[in-house]
Amino acid sequence: MNDEKIKLYAVRDFGQRLTVVMDFTRQNWKPMLLYLTYFLLPLSLVQGLSLNSFMGGYMDLISGMTQNAENPSTASIVAFVLNLLAFFGLYIVGAVLMYAVVFGLMRLYERGDGNLSAMTWQVLKPDFMLSLKRSIILMLVGFVFGVVVLVLLSIIIGLAVLVTPALAILAYFALILVLVFVGPPVSLITPAYVFEDQTTLMASIRKGLRLGFGTYWGTVGVIMILGFIINIVTQFVSMPWAIMFFVKALFGLGLDGLDASWTENVFYTFVYYLAGVLECFGGYVASAGLVIGTAYLYGHAAEKLDGITVESNIRNFENL
């Protein structure tokens, strides 16, 4: 095994941009898992409850329609929406913490000798807090951008409907294609903002997009492959919860011959909750691989297009 320090800023071919994620994970999985557990397991304990409450409310609505019951009450709809908002709110908090942990460790790794085994929280804290702060800022910017997109989409579709419904459908899919197209370059904005201390928010957005479009197809390919692998891992981790949810939903429909009482006992409910916690926490841990991947995609693009290592060496030489 090669345990040499992995450089962030280095031009890599397509295969190396994939294997470097595995190499970094192999070298640093212990501290990464430790701090992901420290920050995300408590959150997952709450999110597991939120997930089960949300899906339980969803199944109550479906069950009511299946049995031709009365229209759902306002209270049940409000409860369903609140559970949905709680789940996704917790997910956003978890995503920000995951970015802060992974990028904090990678910042420390890049500055040091490549050995994080003796690292303490006091050593990690400054990099974690900077990564957390900048991740929150980008999350808020992304939220505002999302609201603007939804407003524009509503206006465009509304105007298109006045002309013809077919035009509205065309406008909707055109906007979706645009968002899909710019997605990979957008993923480089966060590492550009987190790894460059002196950069401003707007400069990071411009740089991330420029680097992303400058290495577009390689970035798309790596993200797709990493996403596919992570999706398989996530599906495997979530399988216990999915099976238990399917059984609970099937018996909860009230069909003839199916007794749902055994899925409501304490033991089944507790194991179902633990499976939900495993799904939430396992999803965060698996997704950390994609965060690492975007960091090295940024490092590749920055070195290839900007020669950032040469620029840094020149600045250091001038300061001697």
C-alpha positions in Angstrom: 0.0 0.0 0.0 1.2 3.5 -0.9 0.6 5.9 2.0 2.3 8.9 0.5 0.5 12.2 0.9 -2.1 12.8 -1.8 -1.8 16.2 -3.4 -5.0 18.2 -3.8 -3.6 20.2 -6.7 -2.5 17.8 -9.4 -3.4 17.0 -13.0 -4.9 13.5 -13.1 -6.3 11.4 -15.9 -9.8 10.1 -15.7 -9.0 6.9 -13.9 -6.8 8.7 -11.3 -9.6 11.1 -10.5 -11.7 8.1 -9.4 -9.0 6.1 -7.6 -7.8 9.2 -5.7 -11.1 9.1 -3.8 -10.5 5.5 -2.7 -6.9 6.3 -1.8 -7.8 9.3 0.4 -10.6 7.3 2.0 -8.3 4.3 2.7 -5.7 6.5 4.4 -8.1 8.6 6.5 -11.3 6.5 7.0 -10.7 6.3 10.8 -10.7 10.0 11.6 -13.3 10.7 9.0 -15.7 8.0 10.3 -15.0 9.2 13.9 -16.1 12.8 13.3 -18.9 11.9 10.9 -20.3 9.7 13.7 -19.7 12.4 16.3 -21.7 15.0 14.4 -24.1 13.0 12.3 -25.2 10.0 14.4 -27.0 12.2 16.9 -28.7 14.0 14.1 -29.6 10.7 12.4 -31.2 9.5 15.7 -33.7 12.4 15.3 -34.0 12.2 11.6 -34.9 8.5 11.8 -38.0 9.5 13.8 -38.8 12.2 11.3 -38.4 9.8 8.4 -40.8 7.3 9.9 -43.3 9.9 10.9 -43.3 11.4 7.4 -43.7 8.1 5.7 -46.3 7.0 8.3 -48.3 10.1 7.4 -47.9 9.5 3.7 -49.2 5.9 4.1 -52.1 7.1 6.2 -53.2 9.4 3.3 -52.7 6.5 0.7 -54.6 4.1 3.0 -57.5 6.5 3.3 -57.8 6.9 -0.4 -57.5 3.1 -0.9 -60.4 2.5 1.4 -62.4 5.3 -0.1 -62.4 7.2 3.2 -63.4 10.8 3.6 -61.1 13.5 2.3 -58.1 13.9 4.7 -58.5 16.4 7.4 -56.7 19.7 7.5 -54.9 18.6 10.6 -53.5 15.4 8.9 -52.3 17.4 5.9 -50.6 20.0 8.1 -48.9 17.2 10.1 -47.8 15.5 6.9 -46.3 18.8 5.6 -44.6 19.5 8.9 -43.0 16.1 9.0 -41.8 16.5 5.4 -40.3 19.9 6.2 -38.7 18.5 9.4 -37.1 15.6 7.5 -35.7 17.8 4.7 -34.6 20.5 7.2 -32.6 17.9 9.1 -31.2 16.5 5.9 -29.9 20.0 5.0 -28.3 20.4 8.4 -26.7 16.9 8.0 -25.4 17.8 4.5 -23.8 21.0 5.8 -22.2 19.1 8.7 -20.9 16.4 6.4 -19.3 19.0 4.1 -17.7 20.7 7.1 -16.3 17.4 8.5 -14.9 16.2 5.1 -13.5 19.5 3.9 -12.2 20.4 7.3 -10.2 17.1 7.4 -9.0 17.6 3.8 -7.9 21.2 4.5 -5.9 19.9 7.5 -4.5 17.0 5.4 -3.4 19.3 2.6 -1.5 21.6 5.0 0.1 18.8 7.0 2.2 15.8 6.3 -0.7 13.6 5.2 -1.1 11.9 8.6 -4.3 12.6 10.5 -4.1 9.7 12.9 -2.8 11.8 15.8 -5.2 14.7 15.1 -7.3 16.1 17.9 -10.5 18.1 17.9 -8.6 21.3 18.9 -6.4 20.9 15.8 -9.4 20.2 13.5 -11.7 22.8 15.0 -10.5 25.9 13.0 -10.7 24.2 9.7 -14.0 22.6 10.6 -15.5 25.9 11.6 -14.3 27.7 8.5 -15.7 24.9 6.3 -19.0 25.0 8.3 -19.3 28.7 7.9 -18.7 28.7 4.2 -20.9 25.7 3.6 -23.8 27.5 5.4 -23.2 30.6 3.3 -23.3 28.5 0.1 -26.4 26.7 1.3 -28.2 29.9 1.9 -27.2 31.2 -1.5 -28.4 28.0 -3.1 -31.7 28.3 -1.3 -32.2 31.9 -2.6 -31.2 30.7 -6.1 -33.7 27.9 -5.8 -36.5 30.2 -4.8 -35.7 32.5 -7.7 -35.7 29.6 -10.1 -39.1 28.4 -8.9 -40.5 31.9 -9.3 -39.1 32.2 -12.8 -40.4 28.8 -13.6 -43.8 29.7 -12.4 -43.8 32.9 -14.5 -42.5 31.2 -17.6 -45.0 28.3 -17.4 -47.8 30.8 -16.6 -47.0 32.9 -19.6 -46.6 29.8 -21.8 -50.0 28.4 -20.7 -51.6 31.6 -22.0 -50.2 30.7 -25.5 -50.4 26.9 -25.5 -50.0 24.1 -23.0 -47.5 22.4 -25.2 -45.3 25.5 -25.0 -45.5 25.4 -21.2 -44.4 21.8 -21.1 -41.5 22.6 -23.5 -40.4 25.5 -21.3 -40.5 23.4 -18.2 -38.3 20.6 -19.7 -35.9 23.2 -21.2 -35.3 24.7 -17.8 -34.8 21.3 -16.3 -32.2 20.5 -19.0 -30.4 23.8 -18.3 -30.2 23.0 -14.5 -28.9 19.5 -15.2 -26.3 20.9 -17.6 -24.9 23.4 -15.1 -25.1 20.9 -12.2 -21.6 19.4 -12.5 -19.8 22.8 -12.7 -21.8 24.1 -9.7 -20.4 21.2 -7.6 -16.9 22.8 -7.9 -18.0 26.0 -6.3 -18.0 24.7 -2.7 -14.4 23.4 -2.8 -13.3 26.6 -4.6 -14.7 28.6 -1.7 -13.6 26.3 1.1 -10.0 25.6 0.0 -9.0 29.2 -0.8 -9.1 31.2 2.3 -8.8 34.7 0.7 -11.3 34.2 -2.0 -14.7 36.0 -1.9 -18.1 34.3 -2.4 -18.7 35.8 -5.9 -15.1 35.0 -6.9 -15.6 31.4 -5.8 -18.8 31.1 -7.8 -17.2 32.5 -10.9 -14.1 30.3 -10.5 -16.0 27.1 -9.7 -18.2 27.5 -12.8 -15.2 28.4 -15.0 -13.2 25.4 -13.8 -16.2 23.1 -14.0 -17.0 24.1 -17.6 -13.3 24.0 -18.5 -13.2 20.3 -17.5 -16.8 19.6 -18.2 -17.0 16.1 -19.6 -14.4 14.7 -17.2 -16.2 16.2 -14.3 -19.6 14.8 -15.5 -18.1 11.4 -16.0 -16.4 11.2 -12.6 -19.5 12.5 -10.8 -21.8 10.0 -12.6 -19.6 7.0 -11.8 -19.1 8.1 -8.1 -22.8 8.8 -7.9 -23.6 5.3 -9.3 -21.3 3.6 -6.8 -22.6 5.7 -3.9 -26.2 5.0 -4.9 -25.5 1.2 -4.8 -23.9 1.5 -1.3 -26.8 3.7 -0.1 -29.4 1.3 -1.5 -27.7 -1.6 0.3 -27.6 0.3 3.6 -31.3 1.4 3.3 -32.5 -2.1 2.3 -33.5 -3.1 5.9 -35.6 0.0 6.3 -37.1 -0.3 2.8 -38.1 -4.0 3.5 -39.7 -3.1 6.9 -41.5 -0.1 5.4 -42.9 -2.2 2.6 -44.1 -4.8 5.0 -45.6 -2.2 7.3 -47.3 -0.4 4.4 -48.6 -3.6 2.9 -50.2 -4.7 6.2 -51.4 -1.2 6.9 -53.6 -1.1 3.8 -56.2 -3.1 5.6 -56.6 -5.7 2.9 -58.5 -8.8 3.7 -56.5 -11.5 5.4 -53.7 -9.1 6.5 -53.4 -8.4 10.2 -51.4 -5.2 10.8 -51.3 -5.5 14.5 -47.9 -7.3 14.6 -46.2 -4.5 12.8 -47.4 -2.1 15.5 -45.8 -3.9 18.4 -42.9 -2.4 20.4 -40.2 -4.7 19.0 -41.0 -4.1 15.3 -41.4 -0.4 15.9 -38.0 -0.1 17.6 -36.2 -2.2 14.9 -38.0 -0.1 12.2 -36.7 3.0 13.9 -33.1 1.7 14.1 -33.3 0.8 10.4 -34.4 4.4 9.7 -31.4 5.7 11.6 -29.1 3.4 9.7 -30.5 4.6 6.4 -30.0 8.3 7.3 -26.5 7.9 8.8 -25.3 5.4 6.1 -26.5 7.8 3.5 -24.3 10.6 4.9 -21.3 8.4 5.3 -21.6 7.1 1.7 -22.2 10.6 0.3 -18.9 11.7 1.8 -17.2 9.9 -1.1 -18.8 12.3 -3.5 -17.7 15.3 -1.5 -14.1 14.0 -1.6 -14.5 13.5 -5.3 -15.6 17.1 -5.9 -12.6 18.3 -3.9 -10.1 16.4 -6.1 -12.0 17.4 -9.3 -11.5 21.0 -8.2 -7.8 20.4 -7.5 -7.4 18.8 -10.9 -9.2 21.6 -12.7 -7.4 24.4 -10.8 -4.0 22.8 -11.6 -4.8 22.1 -15.2 -6.4 25.5 -16.1 -4.7 27.9 -13.6 -1.4 26.2 -12.7 -2.2 27.0 -9.1 0.9 25.1 -7.8 3.2 27.1 -10.0 1.5 30.3 -9.0 1.9 29.4 -5.3 5.6 28.6 -5.8 6.2 32.0 -7.5 4.4 33.8 -4.6 6.5 31.9 -2.0 9.7 32.6 -3.9 8.9 36.3 -4.0 8.3 36.3 -0.2 11.7 34.8 0.6 
